Amino acid sequence: MRTAFDRHLTAVRNLGILAHVDAGKTTLTERVLYATGTTHRRGEVHDGTTVTDFDPQERDRGITIFAAAVSCAWDGHRINLIDTPGHVDFADEVERSLRVLDGAVAVFDAVAGVEPQSESVWRQADRHGVPRIAFVNKLDRAGADLDTAVASIRDRLHPAPLVVQLPIGTEDGFTGVVDLVGMRALTWADGAETAAARPVPPDLLEEARRRRRLLEEAVAELHPDALEEFCAAAELSRRTLAAALRDLTRTGDGVVVLCGSAYRNRGIEPLLDAVVAYLPSPLDVPPVRGTGGEERPADPEAPLAALAFKVSATPTGRLTYVRLYSGTMEKGDTVWEAGARRTERIGRILRVQADRHAQVDRAVAGDIVAVVGLKSARAGSTLCAPGAPLVLEPPSVAEPVVTVAVEARTSTDADRLATALARLAEEDPSLVARTDPETGQTVLSGMGELHLEVAVEKLRRGHGLDVNVGRPRVTYRETVERGVVGHVHRHVKQDGGAGQFAHVVLDVEPLESGFEFRSAVVGGRVPQEYVRAVEAGCRDALAEGPLGGHPVTGVRVTLTDGATHVKDSSEMAFRTAGRSGLHGALRVCAMALLEPVVEVTVTVPEEAVGGVLGDLAARRGRVCGSATRAGSAVVTATVPVAELFGYATRLRSRTQGRGTFTARPTGYAPAPVNATATATAGR
């Protein structure tokens, strides 16, 4: 028997809008808000008047950058909706959103079909097991074709598309759809706010029956109960068909496909009906499981289990967006933050409407809300009952692939820059800020050049910082190619009082890597404590080589002889002699410059391999191997770090956004002559 809460929770839908950039996600979200009565004016992306693209940068650029949550009501159901970015640089925002969603609407352009980022977000949803329905948008555009778009969904994404609508009219003449489940026509007159339902037009009746038959056959192949009825009656009832579509959507065995034109407000109501009918409620998904195997059901009486998935700094305070999986959270409650292992107090609970918020006293299992008052919680933090701790698996964070150097233009802003970068990284875990210990530069790494542009603009607009942005310096090394034997150095200093005296003879030779010091002194000519001082001095000398002042590696130093003075020799004198002696020896050695290299693993469609290999060769890359996996080619190459600047953008351009790469530092390799000249300039 269902409780009152069960009945409440069955009427909740937590879903995201997923698509390639410019497929119409934000426009669709605006029309959903308008159709549900949440807003009373239709916002437009090109006018900068949308609810979810409220950030100034989003309005300036005309794209979604930050995932925005809104809530609305339809047919007695509460829909918590997250409009996600479509640009590849902001895939991490999509990842964090998918981690807490129960379902999604994947939007496709009726002309372009499955675009590169559509494919990427679809795979992300596959990894999280998020059920989806598809909405083929922009059917009013020239060249729009539902069947072609569905074929690309089948070929590129490999689901079983279950098309439940037939368009009425084509391109600019698109006026409505035939609902193949209910066998009725829904049309939208120009300027009409809602659809008019009527019988299927006679000229479309035969085609509608044919497509209904194809839908029934496709469903019967996938659903046992539908197959049984289809075999017995040679057709499916509306009730059986709808129930089977619901089951197939929630198991992922099929994807219901609808169509329309969000810009013209056509197809929105049937889409909302499909969201309610086919996508799961929080009760329809398995209980959340902690990393230790603990399970928590979607029950307000169970101990609290919630996951923070987004942190945002606003003028009124720090907002932490959380999804409640079980339990109840009330204003003033004390909760346990499992990652930081400390208690936190819930200051306020807010129902989110993009950049507007309504305060509520409590939130229950199944809710997505924002919380004010949490100090240590980050994206991925688990909030739970203090007496029943557990840790939920956090969203994965992608490794950054693009790096720039940032510096404050004035010394007075340096501390403010460090604070601002820490806040950016807190809000967006895919941004990594650090200080390079060798160059002293502050470097900012992210998922792409647009990602970093947006972050730098936030520093300027949000934090009032004037910053310089440039290419990060490469940390070179120097090494010995041909050594020297019997290099003599005598350190003598006498300026009153105790003097300094040390005499050393050094052999220097190449070493494969690192540094090695040996002593071949015989007869006690250099006491052991002075030998250790000579080694320490040599290590000091490695900090700055003769070519460009870069650290020295790959060298073996042998102390072969020396002499001491009965009064003036000391550990300090021999350390100085070791440092100066090795500096002098390196100046007469044949030295070479080394540059850092990384092992790059590039995954691209097979048809793009040739262009990618050519680009790697142009970047002085050395291909180590290649393999084919599930229709994609995986190429491994060693590439100098200096040549990787801008590679992420170039790779996406060459592969229509479908190529990805990871980089792993592997050490150093000889630099070409032109790099040596650059690195030694000014010496």
Disulfide bonds with the S-S distance in Angstrom:
none
